[in-house]
Amino acid sequence: MLSKVTSLSKAPALFILVGICSAILLYDTGLPFIVSPLTGAVLSFGMILLSSRGTVKGFWAFSFLVLLLSVCMGYYSLARIEHNHVDNTYVRMKGHVLSERAWGGKRAIILSLDGSRYIAKVSPNKGYREGDTLFVTGYIIPMKSSLKNPGGFREDMYWKAKGVKGEYLPESMKLLSSSGKDIHSWRSYLRQKILLSLPEKTRGYMLASWLGAKDPDLVQIHSTSGTVHLLAVSGFHVAILASGLFFIFRNFSACNILISLFLWLYVALTGFAPSASRASMMLQLVLISRFFGRPVTPINSVSVAGVIMLCWNPFCFWDLGWRLSMVASLTISAFVELELHKRVKVFLISPMVWLSTAALIISAFGQVPLSGTVVNLFTIPLFGILLPLASLISIWVLFGFPFGDLFSIACEIPFLAWEKVAHFFCFLFPYSLGSNWFVIIISVLIFFAVIFRSISYNFYRSLSASGVVIIFLAFLYKYILV
Amino acid sequence: MFTRKRTAIFFFLGGIGCFIIAALLVWHFTGKFVSSGPTTVAGPMPGQIEVVSSNSEARENKGNRQPSKWVIYITGSIKVPGVYEIESGSRVYQAVDKAGGLTSEADPVAINLASALSDGMHVHVPSLEERSNSPDPPVPSTATGKISHSYSSNVQGKTDINRADISELQTLPGIGPKTAENILSYRKERGCFNSIEELLKVKGIGPKKLEAIKDCVTCYPR
């Protein structure tokens, strides 16, 4: 039996996750297929040793098991990446629109053709909606490989993370029907109802929270205040829903089953957003562990969710939403394990997440607004109340119950007030952190230091272990990625 | 106490050692196959010098030796699709034999079994159903991935905007010599059209003109 002393007993899945992520990253940088998972396992073992102070009974056997799993899952993920290609084919068949979004001057739609997903970029005046059934003719071609530009946007990976296999070049597309009984048609119907029934701000937040669709105006407002994460369906939304469900079903004997059911229904409604899927998976693990009476650590649950998602679709690794979600949730779950006063934790958790995700945000968007450190402090608890309240009012309005208009206007006021306050703080802190090496290093250092501290035993050990990881990453960036 | 401290230090040093080993592995293997070429003999493109397994071998053989094997990728209605090594100078029927032969769904008319192969070629054997759906002939392609087969620019009465010449383009409704020239220069500049809608980016073609010609054109990737 492994004692609690070792990091392995606290978060074994974390080391498997490190192994798989390293294997994918190294394979992407040009390391051969056969070597990447083995190198990932070496790194994983390095992390185990850096975070342990000695052996206990079963340490080596358990380490071996973890590394073996890391290697096997690494090979499996790479094999999935390697075999994800399509041949040039001419198609003439029925297809379903699974999702659509603006893409430059066009609309990008994900089509399901014969069970596989393909991306098509069509003229915006075509007006196809999610859930539509089309008869299509045209060519399927492999997606153009984007440049391996570290930090740059890689379009092919973006789509592949959404399960897309190739690109469909339309020759003709004919709309057959607009209504169906699948989840996509329901999403489309709900979107239409929200757009037609709710006032501006409320509908923007409801579209984001319920369907994962982002209103461009809200994105602009939240980007400048560093709170854009609230518009992505994330663990925050799942946690709000789960709390509500716990409250409602607390006296039911099948409480866990009911919570799981509603939780996954919500995730399906959001279009299986990576961060929502990750959070639900994590919560599901907690529920299962609770049912079997097994101990559970938050950091291990997050890692297990990450491992499952990578095995399900290894291209998730390139999804910025997935990366941000993993980094933020690992930081939160590691931070709550630290031996600090509760009030200090509550006060520091938001800046810690802001700092640990800063490197990713800077590499993707070029800058991260400083106002986010302050605005997030009051925005997260405020939206924790506003979003469920607005959701309840929106359900009332959507069902056409009396006084719906009055309620929806009342709901709009706090959102408008928040906007004014956020603007004020952005005015007070108009600065942004740009692409700066110092900021990136601090961000990565804080992330790894918090992780090591939660699984390790000593502050200085955690800091020096993070230093080792940073030196390795710097080497990787300097000599391999560039 | 001292032993525990020493073990902790050993563990830490072991961790650093693992990171150093990982760095060495990365340093040693990254881009190896890109910079030194493949470890298996892939054979030359017609008229080109082959890439061989190691730098020393490359120096010895540079420019002279023809490889005895070619690598062919064969897909479609054949019994065992996949990548095969085949004697250089082989023809399509030999590749088909190597892949176990045609299946009962294969369309033997759509593929020229006597065609000569080249190294790195992709041979696709269409099925009868595929031919009835597709206006295009089978797809043999070179190692660089570009389709080497010369397609007709007029498929099922439609003009392929990626292959049509200036006179063919002028047969389209509303397309004069100037616009046809603009289409050709756009195509030359960008490589090819990815969709019919991309014609909107050509000077002189607006939504109305596109509407008029879109039923008369097709766009097959080059």
Contacts between the chains, C-beta under 8 A, distances in Angstrom:
chain1	res1	chain2	res2	distance
A	22	B	22	7.9
A	26	B	26	6.3
A	26	B	30	7.8
A	29	B	26	7.7
A	29	B	30	6.0
A	30	B	30	4.8
A	30	B	31	4.6
A	30	B	33	8.0
A	30	B	34	6.3
A	31	B	25	7.7
A	31	B	26	6.3
A	31	B	29	5.2
A	31	B	30	5.4
A	32	B	29	5.7
A	32	B	32	6.9
A	32	B	33	6.3
A	35	B	25	6.2
A	35	B	29	4.8
A	38	B	25	7.5
A	39	B	22	5.1
A	39	B	25	4.6
A	39	B	26	6.3
A	39	B	29	8.0
A	42	B	18	5.2
A	42	B	21	5.4
A	42	B	22	4.6
A	42	B	25	6.9
A	43	B	18	6.8
A	43	B	19	6.8
A	43	B	22	4.8
A	45	B	18	5.2
A	46	B	14	7.9
A	46	B	15	4.7
A	46	B	16	7.5
A	46	B	17	7.6
A	46	B	18	3.0
A	46	B	19	4.7
A	46	B	22	6.7
A	47	B	15	7.0
A	48	B	15	7.7
A	49	B	11	4.8
A	49	B	12	7.1
A	49	B	14	4.3
A	49	B	15	3.6
A	49	B	18	6.3
A	50	B	11	7.5
A	50	B	12	6.2
A	50	B	15	3.4
A	50	B	16	7.6
A	51	B	15	7.8
A	52	B	11	5.3
A	53	B	4	7.0
A	53	B	7	6.8
A	53	B	8	3.9
A	53	B	11	6.3
A	54	B	4	6.1
A	54	B	7	4.4
A	54	B	8	6.3
A	54	B	11	6.8
A	55	B	7	7.6
A	87	B	75	6.1
A	87	B	124	6.9
A	87	B	139	7.9
A	88	B	139	5.9
A	88	B	147	7.8
A	88	B	221	6.8
A	90	B	130	7.7
A	90	B	133	6.1
A	90	B	134	3.8
A	90	B	135	7.4
A	90	B	136	6.5
A	91	B	133	7.8
A	92	B	133	5.1
A	106	B	197	7.6
A	121	B	195	7.1
A	122	B	197	7.0
A	123	B	197	5.1
A	123	B	200	7.9
A	125	B	207	7.9
A	139	B	219	8.0
A	139	B	220	6.3
A	139	B	221	6.2
A	141	B	221	5.2
A	169	B	194	6.1
A	169	B	195	5.4
A	169	B	219	6.5
A	169	B	221	6.6
A	170	B	195	6.2
A	170	B	196	7.6
A	170	B	197	8.0
A	171	B	196	7.2
A	171	B	218	6.0
A	171	B	219	7.1
A	461	B	8	7.6
A	461	B	12	7.0
A	464	B	12	7.3
A	465	B	12	7.5
A	465	B	15	6.9
A	468	B	15	6.7
A	468	B	16	5.7
A	468	B	19	5.6
A	469	B	19	7.6
A	471	B	19	7.7
A	472	B	19	4.9
A	472	B	22	7.0
A	472	B	23	6.2
A	475	B	23	5.5
A	475	B	26	7.9
A	476	B	23	8.0
A	476	B	26	6.7
A	479	B	27	6.9
A	480	B	26	6.1
A	480	B	27	8.0
A	480	B	30	5.2
